Every structure is written in C-alpha cells, then in structure tokens.
Amino acid sequence: MLFRSNFTPIDTYLMVLLRTIQPCPATALRRYATSTPPKSRLRPTLSLEHFLQRARVLALYRTVLRGTRQIGDPATRSETRGFARAEFERHRGVTDLDHIRYLLSTGKTEWESMERYIGGL
C-alpha cells in the first residue's frame, strides 16, 4: 500500500526549501556585531566664520560668472569661465581663514580689473 500524503505540491516545495537553508555561522554574526558603522556622507560641520567666508567665495564666483555674460566672443567667454572655475577649484581645499581672506581679496581685485577691461570692449 502506498503512503498518500495530504501535502500540496507547494507544501512539499516549502519543506524541501526549508531543509536546504543552512543556518548562518556564528562567526558571521560575530563579525557583523563588531563591524564599524558605515561612514557618514555628511561633511564636517563648518564654523561660523568658515560658513561666512564660504558664502563670500560663492558670491564672488557667481559675480564672475554673471559678469562673463557681457563678453561677446563665445570662445573668450568660455575661456574666461574655465579660468575662473580652475582657480576656484585649485583652492578648493584651503581651510585657513587668513588664506581664504587673502584669496578673496585677490580674487575681487583681479575681477574688478577684468571687469573694467570687459566694460571697455
């Protein structure tokens, strides 16, 4: 006499599946418990003075970009914008406040002289 079960094919599949699942080894659990948390994608907090200087730098950059719109020749305009971007990128990592102030002052002076030249075109 054959043994007939009351299990459906899905039940049989689930039982086979459960038999094949291996428990997670204890070392994997231990390694997970002692792993370092993921690094934060947030940048370090800026001091108030750094925040203010950053705002001034961005304002100067926007002024330069707006001012280059007055340049008639597209090649010269593109070259001027590229130069300005390269200069700002070159000094991107500067964190010393005195150096930032110096760069801002120099940048403003250079832009004012360039603006006079652009206005004369």
Secondary structure, DSSP 8 states (H G I E B T S, - for coil): --------HHHHHHHHHHHH-----HHHHHHHHHS------S-----HHHHHHHHHHHHHHHHHHHHGGG---HHHHHHHHHHHHHHHHHTTT---HHHHHHHHHHHHHHHHHHHHHHHT-
